[in-house]
Structure formats: C-alpha cells, structure tokens
Amino acid sequence: MTDTPKAYWIANVTVTDPDAYQNYQSIAPDAFRKYGARFLARGDAETLEGTNWQRRVIIEFDTMQQARNCYNSTEYQTARKKRAGACNADIALIEGL
C-alpha cells in the first residue's frame, strides 16, 4: 500500500481593498471546511527573493483531487468572485512529498 501524497495550495496575496477583501474572507472558509483544508501558515510575509507579496498562505489537503475540488467548488468560486478587484493574488497547487 502506498501513501497518497498531501497537496497544498500556496497563495501569494497583496490586498488592495481591505473592505472588499473582507467579503471574500467571510465566505471562503465554507469551502475550506467542506474539503477538509488545514491552514499551515497565513499572514504577513518577508520576501527574500522575487516578487514582494504582502501575505502568504499555505493550505494542506489530503489529496490533489480534494484540493482541486475545493478550488473548483461552487463555494470557493463564489468567494473568489467576491475578492475580484480586492487583491492581487497568485495561487499554485503543489503535490507534497
């Protein structure tokens, strides 16, 4: 039996409209709870190389499919629409070791 690797969302975010971003933050947790997400890191970040982002977020899921399902879910896509124009963001999905 082989272990299925965990999967991680890595999000880099700079908030440009804190009030509008609150709308996203108020409903996004519904999707994360539904898909068993665990926040491993979230907050201000110090950039040592590359693009300077205000915040970094690392979210763990049990599988890649679970992470994809969360991102593509109605719950998360609704939240994503709420953050449109409220921040600049890059989000990557990465398979764990």
Sequence and secondary structure as in RCSB ss.txt:
>XXXX:A:sequence
MTDTPKAYWIANVTVTDPDAYQNYQSIAPDAFRKYGARFLARGDAETLEGTNWQRRVIIEFDTMQQARNCYNSTE
YQTARKKRAGACNADIALIEGL
>XXXX:A:secstr
      EEEEEEEEES HHHHHHHHHHHHHHHHHTT EEEEEEE   SSSS  SEEEEEEESSHHHHHHHHHSHH
HHHHHHHHTTTEEEEEEEEE  
